[in-house]
């Protein structure tokens, strides 16, 4: 039979007190780090930008500001001036012969491909 392992801690009270102090300090560090991380996460969630709209409708620069292209909400070609639009508004714009972006293909996403 194998011999028992030695005890993991020293037998005398003085060294046990030192270990207890060390572990107490470490526990305080861990709790402080967890609290800091929770505050950081909370701030990040409050200040995170809203998700992009599902679709964007790009308008012309002329006086009429007529819709000229429909994009997915995440398309980089939509530009900052493209207004967010719902799925229904994007479908209506495509049905009204507004061009679909050739890069992000919102017509494919909406299932409106010409066959």
NUTOR-803384 format. One line per field, with one value per residue (C-alpha): residue number from 0; residue in one letter; x, z, y. Coordinates in nm, 4 decimals, always signed. Layout:
BEGIN
k = c(NUM | ...)
r = c(A | ...)
c1 = c(X | ...)
c3 = c(Z | ...)
c2 = c(Y | ...)
//
This chain:
BEGIN
k = c(0 | 1 | 2 | 3 | 4 | 5 | 6 | 7 | 8 | 9 | 10 | 11 | 12 | 13 | 14 | 15 | 16 | 17 | 18 | 19 | 20 | 21 | 22 | 23 | 24 | 25 | 26 | 27 | 28 | 29 | 30 | 31 | 32 | 33 | 34 | 35 | 36 | 37 | 38 | 39 | 40 | 41 | 42 | 43 | 44 | 45 | 46 | 47 | 48 | 49 | 50 | 51 | 52 | 53 | 54 | 55 | 56 | 57 | 58 | 59 | 60 | 61 | 62 | 63 | 64 | 65 | 66 | 67 | 68 | 69 | 70 | 71 | 72 | 73 | 74 | 75 | 76 | 77 | 78 | 79 | 80 | 81 | 82 | 83 | 84 | 85 | 86 | 87 | 88 | 89 | 90 | 91 | 92 | 93 | 94 | 95 | 96 | 97 | 98 | 99 | 100 | 101 | 102 | 103 | 104 | 105 | 106 | 107 | 108 | 109 | 110 | 111 | 112 | 113 | 114)
r = c(X | X | X | X | X | X | X | X | X | X | X | X | X | X | X | X | X | X | X | X | X | X | X | X | X | X | X | X | X | X | X | X | X | X | X | X | X | X | X | X | X | X | X | X | X | X | X | X | X | X | X | X | X | X | X | X | X | X | X | X | X | X | X | X | X | X | X | X | X | X | X | X | X | X | X | X | X | X | X | X | X | X | X | X | X | X | X | X | X | X | X | X | X | X | X | X | X | X | X | X | X | X | X | X | X | X | X | X | X | X | X | X | X | X | X)
c1 = c(+0.0000 | +0.1286 | +0.2276 | -0.0129 | +0.0686 | +0.2051 | -0.0487 | -0.0787 | -0.0333 | +0.2271 | +0.1298 | +0.2145 | -0.0283 | +0.2100 | +0.2611 | -0.1095 | -0.1879 | +0.0517 | -0.1181 | -0.4593 | -0.3476 | -0.2077 | -0.5284 | -0.7431 | -0.5453 | -0.5750 | -0.9514 | -0.9786 | -0.7851 | -1.0132 | -1.3293 | -1.1964 | -1.1077 | -1.4550 | -1.6234 | -1.4090 | -1.4951 | -1.8675 | -1.8544 | -1.6677 | -1.9249 | -2.2136 | -2.0645 | -1.9954 | -2.3543 | -2.4935 | -2.2723 | -2.2802 | -2.4186 | -2.7602 | -2.7700 | -2.8028 | -3.1499 | -3.2326 | -3.2366 | -3.1363 | -3.2812 | -3.0328 | -3.1780 | -3.0575 | -2.8808 | -3.1143 | -3.4001 | -3.6552 | -3.4457 | -3.6090 | -3.5004 | -3.2285 | -3.1011 | -3.1975 | -2.9187 | -2.8894 | -2.8455 | -2.4825 | -2.3797 | -2.0844 | -2.1937 | -2.5173 | -2.3425 | -2.4370 | -2.7276 | -2.9180 | -3.2192 | -3.3017 | -3.6006 | -3.8116 | -3.8422 | -4.1827 | -4.0487 | -3.7567 | -3.9950 | -4.2167 | -3.9210 | -3.7968 | -4.1508 | -4.1606 | -3.8547 | -3.5926 | -3.2599 | -3.1150 | -2.7484 | -2.5396 | -2.2988 | -2.5206 | -2.8190 | -3.1190 | -3.3488 | -3.1922 | -3.2338 | -3.5997 | -3.6578 | -3.7520 | -3.5241 | -3.6428 | -3.6475)
c3 = c(+0.0000 | -0.0798 | +0.1906 | +0.2667 | +0.1234 | +0.3605 | +0.4786 | +0.2350 | +0.5084 | +0.7800 | +1.1237 | +1.3237 | +1.3884 | +1.2921 | +0.9355 | +0.9002 | +1.0000 | +0.7310 | +0.4684 | +0.5850 | +0.5529 | +0.2046 | +0.0895 | +0.2377 | +0.0417 | -0.2761 | -0.2237 | -0.1960 | -0.5236 | -0.6990 | -0.5726 | -0.6774 | -1.0249 | -1.0655 | -0.9578 | -1.2000 | -1.4848 | -1.4002 | -1.4069 | -1.7391 | -1.8904 | -1.7639 | -1.9119 | -2.2413 | -2.2641 | -2.1923 | -2.4495 | -2.7234 | -3.0517 | -3.1498 | -3.4022 | -3.7666 | -3.9215 | -4.1287 | -4.4539 | -4.5758 | -4.8566 | -5.0288 | -5.1681 | -5.4545 | -5.4024 | -5.6319 | -5.5074 | -5.5051 | -5.2829 | -5.4557 | -5.3473 | -5.5760 | -5.4081 | -5.1400 | -4.9221 | -4.6339 | -4.3045 | -4.2771 | -4.6325 | -4.6347 | -4.9690 | -4.8239 | -4.6862 | -4.3846 | -4.5579 | -4.6245 | -4.3962 | -4.2050 | -4.3340 | -4.2271 | -4.4288 | -4.5522 | -4.6681 | -4.8467 | -5.0233 | -5.1290 | -5.2627 | -5.4644 | -5.5950 | -5.6987 | -5.9234 | -5.6888 | -5.7725 | -5.5350 | -5.4361 | -5.6467 | -5.3586 | -5.0602 | -5.2631 | -5.0438 | -5.3107 | -5.2506 | -4.8755 | -4.9256 | -5.1787 | -5.4603 | -5.7380 | -6.0954 | -6.2449)
c2 = c(+0.0000 | +0.3483 | +0.5895 | +0.8773 | +1.2170 | +1.4783 | +1.7364 | +2.0292 | +2.2898 | +2.3303 | +2.2027 | +2.5161 | +2.8020 | +3.0846 | +2.9633 | +2.8814 | +3.2421 | +3.3676 | +3.1500 | +3.2718 | +3.6356 | +3.5731 | +3.4022 | +3.6816 | +3.9415 | +3.7339 | +3.7013 | +4.0813 | +4.1204 | +3.8714 | +4.0422 | +4.3822 | +4.2522 | +4.0984 | +4.4234 | +4.6247 | +4.3877 | +4.4062 | +4.7890 | +4.7847 | +4.5465 | +4.7603 | +5.0779 | +4.9029 | +4.7785 | +5.1257 | +5.2971 | +5.0323 | +5.1650 | +5.0349 | +4.7516 | +4.8587 | +4.8568 | +4.5478 | +4.7473 | +5.0939 | +5.3011 | +5.5306 | +5.8516 | +6.0691 | +6.3996 | +6.5923 | +6.8096 | +6.5260 | +6.2956 | +5.9992 | +5.6488 | +5.5137 | +5.1930 | +4.9436 | +4.7995 | +4.5559 | +4.7392 | +4.6283 | +4.7258 | +4.9654 | +5.1118 | +5.2495 | +5.5568 | +5.7629 | +5.9344 | +5.6126 | +5.5918 | +5.2766 | +5.0824 | +4.7887 | +4.4697 | +4.5828 | +4.9226 | +4.7549 | +4.5130 | +4.8022 | +5.0014 | +4.7038 | +4.6441 | +5.0120 | +4.9497 | +5.0936 | +4.9271 | +4.6654 | +4.6988 | +4.4612 | +4.3982 | +4.3152 | +4.1835 | +4.2741 | +4.1290 | +3.7870 | +3.8273 | +3.9169 | +3.6371 | +3.8773 | +3.7536 | +3.7892 | +3.4445)
//
